[in-house]
Amino acid sequence: MLAARLTPKIMIWAMAIHLGLWLGFNLPAKLGWTENPWIALGIIKTVGLSLAYLCAVALNLEIAGEYRKTPWLRVAWIALAVNAGISILRMLIESPLINLFIDNYLGSPFYGLLQHLAIIPANAFLLVGLAAMWWAYHHVGLGFKIGVRDWAAIIGILILICAIFWFREGLTEANSHYLIARYLQLAGLCLLLFSAAASLVLHRMAIQMGGGKLAIALNFLTLYTLLRGVLVLAGAWNKISAPEWQLLHPSHLQFIIQIGWQTVPWIALLAAAYRAELTVHAAKELEQQRATKGDLVSV
């Protein structure tokens, strides 16, 4: 069982190692002690985040295999696996290492177009996965009544949508030479924010569960979705806001945003790892029960 090896504890250590390496190479350059080690940073980002998503694909598919008799949950985890798989392609598209072969690749309009051609299907499968999961849990009685907190969350999502469109001129593809890239970015953000709304519903269900591995997994899915929307908004605001309105120096805020993007794939992996750990624990308990029964029979 793959889940027995890719435990949340191991994944947290892997995330810590990844962030430690990234910061270890980045901070000296930020402080002016060394030149920008962009090749080393490119390797750490591309390899580390691709591996995180690859592990998420494997765990999500393993989880989906448990739901042969529960179609909607099977669809949900397969969709999340596809989301992670397409995200690997996105990591490769966003790799700074391509600059070694294509001059000014990351600064070209073609880069932005390729990036959002990957983001659109990834976000679409994320939305399908979260919606299917909600539908499945709703049918087994984990629905909820809309309360004050839920209305506040819905209003928060609407504010986030309005804020992103208000700051759309700060989006990476706002001035792209490809008109389709501008629309793709806005469409991708809409899919992401609809996913955020769906994830908040799952978060509410997680609260009703009163804790446990499944609740933790749902909370990580919520964090994965919401953090991405917040990072996009922060990047757009940082790009177009006047210096006197900025709480931090532009480069400092950009550095924080970069750390956030280095963390996002690991959060998706932790969601899968905590859900998969539920199966591992169940298998261990079943094995212990069988061993106990075997001892009783032998006596």
N, C-alpha and C positions, 0 to 999 in steps of 0.2 A: 504494500500500500504506500503510494507516494506521499500521502498526507502524514504518515508516521515519520518521514524524513524532513519534509518541509514544514516544520512546526512554527507557530508564531514566534517562539523564542529565538529560533535560528534565523528567521526572517528579520526580526528586529536587530539582531547582531549584524546581519548582512547589510541592512539599511545603514546602521551606524558606521560600518566599515566604509561603505560607499560615500556617505556624507563626510566622513573623516578624511578620506583621500581627496575628495573634491575640495574641501576647505583647506587641506594641507598644501595643495598646489595653488589654490586661488588667493588665499589671504596674503602670502608674501608679495604676490604681484600687486594686489590692491593697496598694500602698504608701501609700494615702491621699492621693495627690497630686491625683487627679481623682475626679469622681463616676463611678459605674459606667456605662460606655458600652454598655449592653446591646443597644441597637439596632445599633450598629456591629459588636459581637461576633456578634449574631444573623445579620447579613448575611454576615460573613466565614465563620462556621460553615456556614450553610445553602448558600451559593453554592459555597464551596470544596470541602466534602465531597461535595456533590451532583455537582459536576464531576468529582471523583476517581472516584466510582462510575460516572458516565456514561462516562468514558474506559475504565474497566474493562469495562463492558458491551460497548463497541465492540471492544476488543482481544480479549476472550474469544470473541466471535462470529466474529471474523476467524480466530482460532486454530482454532475448531471447524470452520470451512470447509475447513481443511487435512486433516481426518480423515474424508473421505467414505467411505474404504474401511476405516476403523478405528472401528466403531460405538461401542465403549465410551469411547474418548477423545473422540469427538464428543459423546456424552452428557455426559461429565464437564465439558467446557468450556462447553457450552450451559447446564448446571446452574449453573456458577459465574457465567455471564452473568445468569441469572435471579436468582441470589442478589444480585448487584450491583444489578440493576434494582429489586428489592424494597427494597433498602437505600436507594435514592434516595427512595422513598416514605417510608421510616422517617425520613430526614433532614428531609423536609418536615413530617412529623408532629411531630418533636422541635424544630422551629424556634421559637425564642423570639419571632419576629416575629408569630406568631399571637396573642400577647398584645395586640397593637395592635388586634385586631378582636374578640377574645373575652377578657373580663376574667378574670384568674387562670387562664388555660388550662393552663399547665404545672403548676399546683398542684391541678388538678381530677382526680378519679378517672377521668373519661372519657379524659383524656390517657394515663394508664397503660394503659387498656384498648386504645385505638387503637395505642399503641406496640407492645404485645405481639401484637396481631393481625397486625402487620407482621413482627415478629421470628420468630414461629413458622414461616411458610413460607420466610423467608429462611434460617433455620438448617437447615430440612429440605432445601432445595436445596443448601446447602453440604455437608451430609452425603452427599447423593446424588452430588455432583460428586467429592468426595474418595474415596468408596467405589468409584465407577466408574473413577476414575483408577488406584487401587490394583489393581483387578481387571484392567485392561488391561495394566499394567506387569508384573503377576504372570504373565500368560499369555505374555509375551515373555521370561521368564526373569529378571526383576528381583525375584523373591521373596527372602526372607531367612530365616535360621534364628534362632529366638528365643534371644538371649544374655542375659547379666547386665544389660547396659544396657537392653535391651528390657523385661525384667521390672521394672527400676527405673522405667522410664517408665510402664509400666502401673500400678504401685503408686502413682506420683505422680499419675496421673489419678484413681485411686480415692480418694486422700487429698483431692484437689481437690473431687471430688464430695461426699465426706463433710463437708468444711469448708464448702462452700456451703450444704448442708442444715443444718449446725450453726448457721450464721449467717443462716439464712433469715429470722429476724425483722428483720434489717437490710436485707433486699431492699426495693426501692422499692414493690412491690405487696403487701408482707406484711400491711398493714392496709387494703387497698383495700376500698371499699364494694361492689365487684363481686367476688363469689367466683370467677367465671370468670377474672378477671384474675390472681388469686393462682395458680391452677392453670396458666394459660397461661405465667406467668413461670417456674415450676418446669419445665414441659415444654420451654420454650425453652432453659433451661439444660442440661437432659439432652441435648437435640439438639446443643447446642454442645459439650458434653463428649465425646459420642460422636464428633463431628467432630474434636475434639482428639486422640482416640485414633487415628482414621484418619490424621490429619495426621502423627502421630509415625511411623506405618508408612511414609508417603511420605518423611519425613525420613531414615529408615533407608535407603530406596532411594537417596536423593540421596547419602548417604555412599558407598554402593557404586558410584555413578557416577563418583566421584573428581573432582567439580567440573564446571564447564561451566554454560552458561546454564540448561539444564533443571534441573540440581541446585539452582541459586540460586533458580529459580522455585518449586520444591517447598519449599525452606527458608522462603521468604517466605510461602507458604501455611500452613506450620506455625506461623510466628510470628503471622500474622493470626488464626489460630484460638486459639492458646494465650493470646495477649495479651488477647483479649476475656474469656476465662474468668478470668484473673488480675485484670483490672480490675473485673469484677463482684464477685469475692471481696473485693478491697481496699475497694470501696465499701461492701459490707455490713459488713465488720469495722470500718471507720472510723465507721460510723453507730452501732453498738451497743457498741463496746468502751469500757471505762472509761478516763478520761484518764491514770491512772497506768500503764496498759498500752500506751499509744500511744508509738511511737518518735518520732513527729513531732506537731506541733500539728495538731489536726483540720483546720483550714483549709489548712495546708500540704500535708497528704496529699491532701486533696480537690483542690487545685490540680494536683498531680502526676497524679492520676487524670484530670482534665480534659484535661491535655496528652496523656495516653495515648489518650483517645477522639478527640482531634483528629488523631492519627497513624494510627489503625487503618485508615481507608479508603484511605490512601495506600499502606499495606503491601499491601493487596489489589491495588491498581493496579500496584505494582512487581512482584508475582508475575506478572501478565499481561504486563507490559512486558518482563521478562527472557525469558519464554518466546517472545514475539513477536519479540524481537531475534534469536533463533536462526534464524527463518525469513528475516529480513532478511540476515543474514550468509550463509546458504546461497544466497540469490538472488544476492548480489554475487559469490560464488565461482563460481556457474554462469555468470554474465555474463562474468566474467574468462576462464573456460575457453573459452567460445564465441568471445570476442574473440581469444584465443590461437590457436584452431583456424582462425579466419578469416584471421589473419596468415600462418599456415603455408600455407594454401591459395593465398593471393595470391602468395606467394613461388614 
